[in-house]
Amino acid sequence: MKWMLLFNLAIVTPDGGAQDEIINVYSKHFDSQAKCEQFLANYKGLIHGRGLKSFQSMFKEGYTVTLKNVTCDQPYKSEPLEFSGDGSK
């Protein structure tokens, strides 16, 4: 299984209220945990700068994205939920 960077993001509303939810985003594939961790060590500054700006650009003006953590992880593949199309399972 491949390794990926896992970004843990928190969102703060325009009025300063922190959201309870943490948003997890997987990004960039690696062949091994060692390669992922080496990339993380080499590009930590870039990730905290440009990477955070990229996430910030995905949200409505006034909301603030805070990078809580970046780690190397293997994505969990769960069975997809089936939906009826009317908003219910």
C-alpha positions in Angstrom: 0.0 0.0 0.0 1.2 3.5 -0.8 2.0 6.2 1.8 0.6 9.7 1.6 0.9 13.0 3.4 -2.0 13.5 5.8 -2.9 17.1 6.5 -5.0 17.8 9.6 -6.7 21.2 9.2 -8.9 23.2 11.6 -11.3 26.0 10.4 -12.0 29.2 12.2 -15.2 31.1 11.3 -15.2 34.9 10.5 -16.4 35.7 14.0 -13.4 33.8 15.5 -15.2 30.6 16.5 -13.3 27.4 16.0 -15.1 24.5 14.4 -15.3 21.2 16.2 -14.4 19.3 13.1 -10.9 18.5 11.9 -10.6 18.1 8.1 -8.2 15.4 7.0 -6.7 15.7 3.5 -4.5 13.1 1.9 -2.0 14.5 -0.7 1.0 13.2 -2.7 1.8 9.4 -3.0 5.0 7.8 -1.9 6.3 4.3 -2.4 7.5 3.9 1.2 7.1 5.5 4.6 10.8 6.5 4.6 10.4 8.4 1.3 7.3 10.2 2.7 9.1 11.1 6.0 12.1 12.3 4.0 9.9 14.6 1.9 8.2 15.9 5.0 11.6 16.7 6.6 12.9 18.4 3.5 9.9 20.5 2.6 8.4 21.3 6.0 8.8 25.1 5.5 7.2 24.9 2.0 4.3 22.8 3.3 3.6 25.3 6.1 3.8 28.2 3.7 2.5 27.5 0.2 0.6 24.4 1.2 -1.4 26.2 3.8 -2.1 29.0 1.4 -3.4 26.4 -1.1 -5.9 25.1 1.5 -6.8 28.6 2.6 -7.8 29.5 -1.0 -10.4 26.7 -1.0 -12.5 28.4 1.7 -14.9 31.3 1.7 -13.4 34.7 2.5 -13.2 35.4 6.2 -12.7 31.7 7.2 -9.2 30.8 8.4 -7.5 27.5 8.0 -5.0 26.3 10.7 -2.7 23.5 9.9 -2.8 21.3 13.0 -0.5 18.5 11.9 1.1 16.9 8.8 2.2 13.2 9.0 2.8 10.2 6.7 0.0 7.7 6.7 -1.6 5.0 4.7 -5.2 5.9 3.6 -7.9 3.7 5.0 -10.2 2.3 2.3 -13.7 1.8 3.7 -16.7 0.4 1.9 -18.6 3.2 0.3 -22.1 4.1 1.6 -25.0 3.7 -0.8 -27.4 6.6 -1.0 -30.9 6.7 -2.5 -30.4 10.1 -4.1 -33.0 11.9 -1.9 -30.6 12.7 1.0 -31.1 9.5 3.0 -29.2 6.3 3.1 
